[in-house]
Amino acid sequence: MNQHSIAVDVDKVVKRYGSVTALHGVSMDIREGEFFTLLGPSGCGKTTLLRCIAGFEDVSEGSIRLHGEDIAPLPPHKRPVNTVFQQYALFPHMTVLENVAFGLLRRGWSAMDANGRAREVLALVQLSDFARRSPGQLSGGQQQRVALARALAPGPQVLLLDEPLSALDLKLRQAVRVELKQIQRETGIAFVFVTHDQEEALTMSDRIAVMSAGHVQQIGTPREIYEAPVNRFVADFIGETNLLEVEVGSVSDGMADIALPGGARLTCPAADGAQRGTGHLSIRPERITPAPAGAGSLQATVEDHVYLGTDIQLHMRLSDGEAMVVRMQNAAAAGIPERGTVLGLEVEAGAARLLAD
């Protein structure tokens, strides 16, 4: 895959519904052959953007190009993209093979060619043995793969997926994630995936665009988004984090000098746009190690603990009243601190990050 080949170029796209603006000048490049996720809470504009790419919504301003071609004049059925929706909408009176071949027949393919192509994509999604069954005889995960096969059958240049796993239970959703990523690799085409599920985005994506209120907050790899959030929204929305209000003495060359609650000082990475004065520090709970009282850069009192199996979540309170969450690995030698215990907290080097509010 050529990492620099652009499949979808979204340039300053605005979408208005009367007096309501759903997208505010959104721009992003989606590369050929990558799994790209639009992530954000309900109402952030991610599905609206997907529908604009698909052609189900017109853009109010800006442009969307597919491999350099402006696709605005093309109706949905003429665009070289296909969409997998939350509801699979399979025809219950047709077999799996007939469901997959149906769209090809509508496009003018011969029955022989349509059925041959349908068998190819059913093999890709590992459903060859189910070709003669009806959708009602399949599990939810199998129905999802039929819908995926149907969307892949015409050979779209880009596949759009609008929360296609939301109807599945947790275990099945986790299994289908792995299958979906593998299918994307095998086809080599760009997948644009919409979800509000942070874990889904982190585990499947090559890159993620985090959206809020019609704006793109940050675009990056899962690791960049998780470990180097640019602002409070991204830090708080992706996974779990501690957001501490701190005094920033100086910011220079991407590093900041911070005064922590309790008086200890810390030098840490700073997001672009971070400034001196009052700021917010993000520290992930798993990057903090409990230590004896008096040690570490912070002092906190244990208020409660939650046993999670793989680890133990400590709910703590700093001396200035701010809440902290710390995750301890559940090891045989690890004792669970009693409520009321005062502990020192060691922040892993490079784990704290000053945000641009």
JOCOR-V832954 format. One record per backbone hydrogen bond with DSSP energy under -1.0 kcal/mol. CO is the residue of the C=O (numbers start at 1). NH is the residue of the N-H. Records with the same first field share a line. If there is no record, write none. Layout:
CO=NH + NH
//
This chain:
2=5
5=32
7=67
8=30
9=65
10=28
11=63
13=26
14=60 + 61
15=22 + 23
17=20
20=17
23=15
26=13
28=10
30=7 + 8
31=34
34=191
35=206 + 207
36=193
37=209
38=195
39=211
41=44
44=214
45=49
46=50
47=51
48=52
49=53
50=54
51=55 + 56 + 57
61=14
63=11
64=71
65=9
66=69
69=66
71=74
75=78
76=79
79=81
80=157 + 158
82=160
84=162
91=94
95=99
96=100
97=101
98=102
101=105
102=106
103=107
104=109
105=108
110=114
111=115
112=116
113=117
114=118
115=119
116=120
117=121
118=122
119=123
120=124
121=125
122=127
123=126
127=130
128=131
130=133
131=97
133=96
134=137
135=138
139=143
140=144
141=145
142=146
143=147
144=148
145=149
146=150
147=151
148=152
149=153
152=155
158=82
159=192
160=84
161=163 + 194
163=166
165=168
169=173
170=174
171=175
172=176
173=177
174=178
175=179
176=180
177=181
178=182
179=183
180=184
181=185
182=186
183=187
184=188
190=159
191=36
192=161
193=38
194=163
195=40
197=201
198=202
199=203
200=204
201=205
207=37
208=220
209=39
210=217 + 218
212=215
214=24
215=212
218=210
220=208
221=225
222=226
223=227
224=228
230=356
231=235
232=236
233=237
234=238
242=283
244=281
246=279
247=259
248=277
250=257
252=255
254=270
255=252
256=268
257=249
258=266
259=247
260=263
264=260
266=258
268=256
269=354
271=274
277=248
279=246
280=355
281=244
282=353
283=242
284=287
285=288 + 327
287=348
289=346
291=344
292=295
298=345
300=343
301=317
302=340
304=315
306=313
308=310
310=330
311=308
312=328
313=306
314=326
315=303 + 304
316=324
317=301
318=321
322=318
324=316
326=314
328=312
329=331
331=334
338=341
341=302
343=300
344=291
345=297 + 298
346=289
348=351
353=282
354=271
//
